[in-house]
Amino acid sequence: MNTTPRGERMNICFLGRTNVGKSSLINSLLGQNISIISDLRGTTTDPVLKRFELHPIGAVTFFDTAGYDDYTELGEKRMIATMKVLYKSDLAVLVIDHKGLLDSDKLFIEKLKELNVPFFIISNKSDLALINEDTKIYLNNKNIDYVSVNALNIDEQIIFSNIISKLQSLHKDENSILKDLIKENDQIVLVMPIDSAAPKGRIILPQVQVIREILDLNAVAICCTGNDILTTINNLCHPPRMVITDSQIINNIYNIIPEDIPLTTFSVLFARYRGELNAFINGLCVLKELKETDHILIAEACSHHKTGEDIGTVKIPRWLSEYLGFMPNITKISGSDFPDDLDKYKLVIHCGGCMLTKIEMIRRINECQRQNVAITNYGIIISEINGVLSRTIKELI
């Protein structure tokens, strides 16, 4: 459970006013004192998370958040933290109490709809009062699902069954990296150079996930470095079904692999797996229009120590300047934060997103499109700069 990559987990966010019982509900559901509970307002400050194995969904993360009706200066900062959690949530559970739906709740319901976050409502503290008629009418008119629970004797199964049902309805079609591209017994050659930025003793997460999926599909994963690619292919009895390479050496591999062997990169695969491939391809249209005064955002979802050959900080800016003939204004961000004010940028270049869930990546794409900002990803723009994009996306579109 704890080793499941963050990008493969489903996120469940508990929201509500202060003191409606969010923390008590989570503690009861998970059977642990994850969040501090108190009668004092604002006990929960920063979001609290707990990893959990939810059968039959698998590994999930529950988030407890601060109340959204705290209008103090500190409360506004807590709200920013809550919104960051909501931005990456697959499902929201909005908790109200015996007071029913207040204006702050209705405002947040509209925010959930605006962000297209699926949700349902738990009416807590039914031991104090039943859900009132005005609240019932509002929820029924808006077709919002809700359940009532007794804070003193919570029926966890009712809540879990609603969470599971909602999550299952969201993911009827299983997301896959390669499922529609390869079949049983196919041989897939993976070119995995070990450069100075690679973690010592390990291979990077996208490569691990691709290997795992190949094995799950009963195909054959054959791994090599760029120096061994020709020897590897020549030792096979027949050509491989596909060659997948690290984007950073795509130009070298492109010149080696025969045209009749499909070729793509890990990052291009993740452009389709984590996001919307067409959106990333369309984002390239601004490349020819870029001026020296334009601003570009390079966004990386993971945080790591930067080396002299870091792809986001060093390599992509260098390749861009060589391609454009000038160095544009580049801002680099990393980690789970994503700017709200994107309109200052002409282009966003995003990493493969292996540390993000698909829904989080889609929301980032949607936010760029809402602010009329082009977005692409590492693999797509590297292929374009090297003049090999048509080949690396041929099998995927």
Long-range contacts (C-beta under 8 A, 24 or more apart in sequence): 1-51, 1-52, 1-53, 1-59, 2-51, 4-51, 4-58, 4-59, 5-205, 5-209, 5-354, 5-355, 6-61, 6-355, 6-356, 6-357, 7-205, 7-274, 7-301, 7-353, 7-354, 7-355, 7-356, 7-357, 8-59, 8-209, 8-357, 9-51, 9-59, 9-60, 9-61, 9-357, 10-57, 10-58, 10-59, 10-60, 10-61, 10-90, 10-91, 10-167, 10-171, 10-357, 11-60, 11-61, 11-63, 11-85, 11-88, 11-89, 11-90, 11-91, 11-357, 12-60, 12-61, 12-62, 12-63, 12-89, 12-90, 12-91, 12-92, 12-93, 12-163, 12-167, 13-63, 13-65, 13-85, 13-86, 13-89, 13-91, 13-92, 13-93, 14-62, 14-63, 14-64, 14-65, 14-92, 14-93, 14-95, 15-65, 15-68, 15-82, 15-86, 15-92, 15-93, 15-94, 15-95, 15-108, 16-67, 16-68, 16-94, 16-95, 16-96, 16-105, 17-67, 17-68, 17-69, 17-96, 17-97, 17-102, 17-104, 17-105, 18-42, 18-66, 18-67, 18-69, 18-70, 19-67, 19-97, 20-67, 20-95, 20-96, 20-97, 20-124, 20-125, 21-95, 21-97, 21-124, 21-125, 21-151, 22-64, 22-65, 22-67, 22-95, 23-48, 23-64, 24-124, 24-151, 24-154, 25-95, 25-122, 25-124, 25-149, 25-151, 25-154, 25-159, 26-50, 26-62, 26-64, 28-154, 28-156, 29-62, 29-154, 29-156, 29-159, 29-160, 30-62, 34-62, 34-64, 35-64, 41-67, 41-70, 42-66, 42-67, 42-70, 42-75, 42-78, 45-78, 46-78, 46-81, 47-81, 47-82, 47-84, 47-85, 54-160, 54-163, 54-164, 54-167, 56-164, 57-164, 57-167, 57-168, 60-167, 63-89, 68-104, 68-108, 69-102, 69-104, 84-336, 84-337, 86-111, 86-112, 86-115, 86-117, 87-115, 87-338, 87-360, 87-363, 88-336, 88-356, 88-357, 88-359, 88-360, 88-363, 89-117, 89-359, 90-118, 90-167, 90-170, 90-357, 90-359, 91-117, 91-118, 91-119, 91-163, 91-166, 91-167, 91-170, 92-117, 92-118, 92-119, 93-119, 93-120, 93-121, 93-122, 93-159, 93-163, 94-119, 94-120, 94-121, 94-122, 95-121, 95-122, 95-124, 96-121, 96-122, 96-123, 96-124, 96-135, 97-123, 97-124, 97-125, 97-128, 98-123, 98-124, 98-125, 98-126, 98-128, 98-129, 98-130, 100-131, 100-132, 100-134, 100-135, 101-134, 101-135, 101-138, 101-139, 106-138, 109-142, 109-144, 115-363, 116-363, 116-366, 118-166, 118-170, 119-144, 120-144, 120-145, 120-146, 120-147, 120-162, 120-166, 121-145, 121-146, 121-147, 122-146, 122-147, 122-148, 122-149, 122-159, 123-147, 123-148, 123-149, 124-149, 124-151, 125-150, 125-151, 126-150, 126-151, 127-151, 127-152, 127-153, 175-273, 175-358, 176-213, 176-273, 177-209, 177-210, 177-213, 177-269, 177-270, 177-273, 178-210, 178-213, 178-214, 178-217, 178-269, 179-213, 179-217, 181-242, 181-395, 181-396, 182-214, 182-217, 182-219, 182-241, 182-242, 183-217, 183-219, 183-241, 184-217, 184-218, 184-219, 185-218, 185-219, 185-220, 186-219, 186-220, 186-240, 186-241, 186-242, 187-219, 187-220, 187-222, 187-236, 187-238, 187-240, 187-241, 188-214, 188-219, 188-220, 188-221, 188-222, 188-240, 188-241, 188-242, 188-243, 188-244, 189-222, 189-223, 189-224, 189-229, 189-232, 189-233, 189-240, 189-242, 189-243, 189-244, 190-221, 190-222, 190-223, 190-224, 190-243, 190-244, 190-245, 191-224, 191-225, 191-226, 191-229, 191-243, 191-244, 191-245, 191-246, 191-249, 191-253, 192-223, 192-224, 192-225, 192-246, 193-225, 193-226, 193-246, 193-248, 193-249, 194-225, 195-248, 195-309, 196-307, 196-308, 196-309, 197-307, 197-309, 197-310, 197-311, 204-354, 205-354, 205-355, 206-266, 206-267, 206-269, 206-270, 206-352, 206-354, 207-266, 209-354, 210-244, 210-266, 210-269, 226-252, 226-253, 229-253, 229-256, 229-257, 230-256, 233-257, 233-261, 242-395, 244-269, 247-378, 247-379, 247-382, 247-383, 248-311, 248-315, 248-382, 250-382, 250-383, 250-386, 250-388, 250-392, 251-386, 251-388, 254-386, 254-388, 254-391, 259-391, 262-394, 262-395, 263-388, 263-391, 263-392, 264-391, 264-392, 264-393, 264-395, 264-396, 265-379, 265-382, 265-383, 265-392, 266-352, 266-379, 267-351, 267-352, 267-377, 267-378, 267-379, 267-380, 267-382, 268-377, 268-379, 268-380, 268-383, 268-392, 268-393, 268-396, 269-379, 269-396, 270-352, 270-353, 270-354, 270-377, 270-379, 271-352, 271-377, 271-379, 271-380, 272-396, 273-358, 274-352, 274-353, 274-354, 274-356, 274-358, 274-361, 275-350, 275-353, 275-358, 275-361, 275-362, 275-364, 275-365, 275-377, 276-362, 276-365, 277-393, 277-396, 277-397, 278-397, 279-365, 279-369, 279-375, 280-350, 280-375, 280-376, 280-377, 280-380, 281-376, 281-380, 281-389, 281-393, 281-397, 282-374, 283-347, 283-348, 283-374, 283-375, 283-376, 283-380, 284-374, 284-376, 284-380, 284-381, 284-384, 284-389, 285-374, 286-346, 286-347, 286-374, 287-323, 287-324, 287-347, 287-381, 287-384, 289-346, 290-324, 290-328, 290-346, 290-347, 291-328, 292-326, 292-327, 292-328, 292-329, 293-329, 294-328, 294-329, 294-346, 294-347, 295-328, 295-329, 295-330, 295-331, 295-344, 295-345, 295-346, 296-320, 296-328, 296-329, 296-330, 296-331, 296-345, 296-346, 296-347, 296-348, 296-349, 297-330, 297-331, 297-332, 297-333, 297-339, 297-342, 297-345, 297-347, 297-348, 297-349, 298-330, 298-331, 298-332, 298-333, 298-348, 298-349, 299-333, 299-334, 299-338, 299-348, 299-349, 299-350, 299-351, 299-364, 300-332, 300-333, 300-334, 300-335, 300-350, 300-351, 301-334, 301-335, 301-336, 301-350, 301-351, 301-353, 301-354, 301-355, 301-356, 302-334, 302-335, 302-351, 302-354, 302-355, 303-334, 303-335, 304-334, 311-378, 312-351, 312-378, 316-349, 316-378, 316-381, 316-382, 319-382, 319-385, 320-381, 320-385, 323-385, 338-364, 338-367, 342-367, 342-368, 342-371, 342-373, 343-371, 343-372, 343-373, 345-373, 346-373, 346-374, 347-373, 347-374, 347-375, 347-376, 348-373, 348-374, 348-375, 348-376, 349-375, 349-376, 349-377, 349-378, 349-381, 350-375, 350-376, 350-377, 350-378, 351-377, 351-378, 352-377, 352-378, 352-379, 353-377
